Amino acid sequence: MTTLQLAVHVPQPGVRHAALDLALRLADRLAANLDGIYVALLPAVTFAVPEAVTLQVQEAEKARKDAEAHAGWWSGLLQAKGLRGNWRVGEGDLAEVLCLAAASVDMMLVQRPELREDVPIGFGNTSRMVFGAARPILVVPSTGAADAGRRVLVAWNGSIESARALHGSMPLLAKADAVHVLDGSAEQVPEGSAWLPPIPLPAWFAHRGIHASIERFEPAGTPAEAILERAQQLNCDLVVMGAWGHSRLAEMVLGGTTRALIRDCPLPLLVAH
């Protein structure tokens, strides 16, 4: 039997935070391995200023060595829960290193920064990682989350992105107490787009042994607000959705559902692009 592999970004070695606490709980519930990922920051912009390169490289090297010395701290956290996993320390641009880490696991957890890093154009580290990662990203509010995956809301629109998010969330859906699906997939051929008749969602979930309640989703207002309102009504603790099913540039400039939820969702948000 294959063991699920999770990873969580640890911004400060030796310090617990909301995403780490949730990652430990999920790894315990899902019988998963859990890797801790620290990134000694060395952004690409460093090399644009020759005078700063030496100092920045030295600081990154020191941060990396200090972080490597926390391997015992990480082992202690896992042993207290009866878990297994690795302490992995990288160096470089934050989003790029975390994308590399995500490529070798089944799901990556990150904590949403308290500052709105995506303002004003929607291109902060969190959205960069979601956009570039090869795996689903679970974005955890900085305010914390008592749990995630007991009562799940899936925002489905039939896109490749929402399919990736749905498949990535399967380990959670399989153990959920309730799964609610908002089906916003196109029922007619949209002009100028690739289209296929929507899959029969009830049969798709039933084939995988998951009981899901499914309702049509045709919001009167903005989709992000409608998704959050329905999640609250259903007492959900996790939202699953595809990221940037429309033009990335359009969402950067005009805003959009993905950007709004990554920035403001009060619940853990599992997204995939």
N, C-alpha and C positions, 0 to 999 in steps of 0.2 A: 504494500500500500504506500502510495506517494505521500510524503509529508509536506504540508503547505509551508511555504517560506514567506515570512513577512519581514519588513525592514522599517525602521523609524529613524527620521533625522533627529539627531541630538545636538542642538545648537551650543550647549555648554556642558562639557563632560563633568560628571559628578553631580549634576543638578537635575532633579525630576521636573517634568513639565506636562502639560495636558495631553499632548500627543503620545508621549512615552507611557503615561499611566494607562491610556486607552489601549495602546499597543500591547502592554503586558496583559491586560484583561482579555483582549481578543485572542492573543496567542494561547492563553490558558484555555479559553473556551473552545478554540478550534484545534487544539493539540498541534499547534504550529511551531516551527522554529522562528526565532526572532533575532535579526541582526540590528545592531546599533550603528548608525552612520554619522561620523563627524567629518566636517569639511574645514580644513585650514584655508582660509580665504586668500586667494591670489587671483583676483579678477583680471581679465584681459586688459582693462584700461591701465593697469599698473605699468605695462610695457610701452605705453604711449608717452610716458614721462621718464626719460633715461635717468634723471637725477634721483628718482624715487625707486628704481628697480631694486637696487641692492638692499635698501632698508626693508622694502616690502617682502622680498624673498626671505630675508633673515627672520622677519616676524612670522611669516608663514611656516618656516621650518621649525621655529620655536613652538608655535601653536601645535604643529603636527606631533612633535616629540612629547609635549605635555599631554596631548590627548592619548597618545599610544600608552602612556603610563597609567591610564584609567581602565585598562583591560580588566584588571581585577575587580574594579567597581562594577563593571558590566556583568562579569561572571557571577558576582554576588547577587545582583538583581534577578538574574535568570534562575539561579539555584534556589532562591527563596520561593520561587513559583514552580519549581520542578521543570523548568524549560531549558531548551538548548538554543545556541546561536553564537554568533561571532561579533566581535567588536572590530569595526572596519573604519580606518582613518584615511581620508583622501585629502587632496590638495588641489586648489584651482578655483575656477568659477563655480559658485554654489549650485546654480541650476544645472550646469553641465555635469558636475560630479554626481549629483543626485540622480540625474537621468541614467548615468552609467550604473549606479547602484540599483536602480529600479529594474534595469534590464536583466538582472540575475535573480530576481525574486518574483513572487506572485502578486504582491501588493505592497505599496510604499505608503507609510503614514508620515504626514508633515503637519506642523502646526501653522495655522494662518497667523501672520504677523499682526500685532496689535495696531501698528500703523498701517494705513491703507497704501501699501506699496504700489498698487496698480493704478493709483490716481496720478496723472489725469488720463493717460493713454492706454491703461490696461496691459502693461508689459513688465510687471514685477516678477520676482523670482518664482513665486508660486504658479502664476499662469504660464511662465516660460517652461517650468518643469512639466506641468500638465500637458502642454502643447508638444513637448519633445520626448516625453517618456514612452517607453514601449509597453508599460504596464499601467493598470489603474492606480490612481493616486487618491488616498483618503485624506482629505483636508479637514483638520480638527480645529474647531474654534478655540481661540486663546482662553476663553472663559471655561473651557473644559467640557467634558461629556461624561455623564455617569455610565453610559453604555452606548453601544451602537450595534445595530443588526438584529435586535429583538423584534422591532416593528419597522419594516422597511417600506419606503415609498419609492417606486421606480417611475421616473419620467421617461416614457418611451415615445419616440417619434419615427421609428422605422429606419433611422439613419445608420450608417456603418459605425459612427461614433457611439450611438446609444447601444448598439449590439455589443461593441467591445466592453462598454461599462457593464452591461447586463451579464455577459459571460464572466467578467472579472469579479462580479459580486456573488457568483454562484456558491462559493463556500459559506458566505454569510446567509444567503437566501435559504440554503438547505437546512440551516439550524434556526431560522427565524420563527417566531411565534405567529407573525402575520406579515403577509406581503401584499401591498396594494400597488396597482399599476394604473398610471394615468396614460391612456393610449391616445396620443396626439398624432398618430401616423396618418399620412395622406390617403384618402379613400378614392381619390380620382387622380388622373394623370396630370401633374403640374407641368405647365407649358415650359418647354426648354430644359427639362430635367430628366435624369435617369429615374425610372420608376418601375416597381414590381408590385403586384397585389400584396397587401400586408399579410404577414404570416398569421395563422390562427393562434393567437396568444394562449387561450385556455389549453389547447392541446399541447402547445410547446412546454408550458409549465407542468402540465399533468404528466407528460412523458418523462420529466425529470423528478417526479415525485414531490412537486411543490404546489401547494394549494395557494392560489393567488386570486384576489378579487380584482376585477378589471372594469374600468369605467372610461368612457370617452372623455377626452380632455379638449375642451374648446373654450379657453378662457376669454372672458369679456374684456379684461384689462391686460396688464403685462404678464407674460407667462411666469416670470420669476416670482412675482407676488402671489399669483394663483397657486403655484406649486407649494410655496411656503404656507399659505393659508390652509391648503388641503392637508399638508403634513401635520399641521397643528391640530386640525379637526380630528385626525385619525390617531393622534398621540404617537406619531412616528419618531424614531430616534436616529434615523439615517435616510438620506436622500441619495438615490443612484441616478446618474444621467450621463449622456454623452456630452462632450465638450466641443464647442465650435463646429456645429453641424452646418453653419453658414460661413460666409467669408470672414476669415480672421481679421483682415484689414477693416472690414465694415464694423466688426464688434469693437476693435480698438478705437475707432473714431467715433462711432455712434452709440457704443454700449451694446448690451445684449444680455440674454438669459445667462450664459456661462459666466460672463464677467460679473454680473450682479450677484449671482449665487456664490461664486468663489470669494467675492469681497464681503458679502453681508450675511450669508446663511448662518443662523444660530445653531444649526445641527451639523454633525459630521456629514461631509459631502463626498461621496465616492464618484469620481469622474474619470473618463478616459477619452482620448482623442484618437 
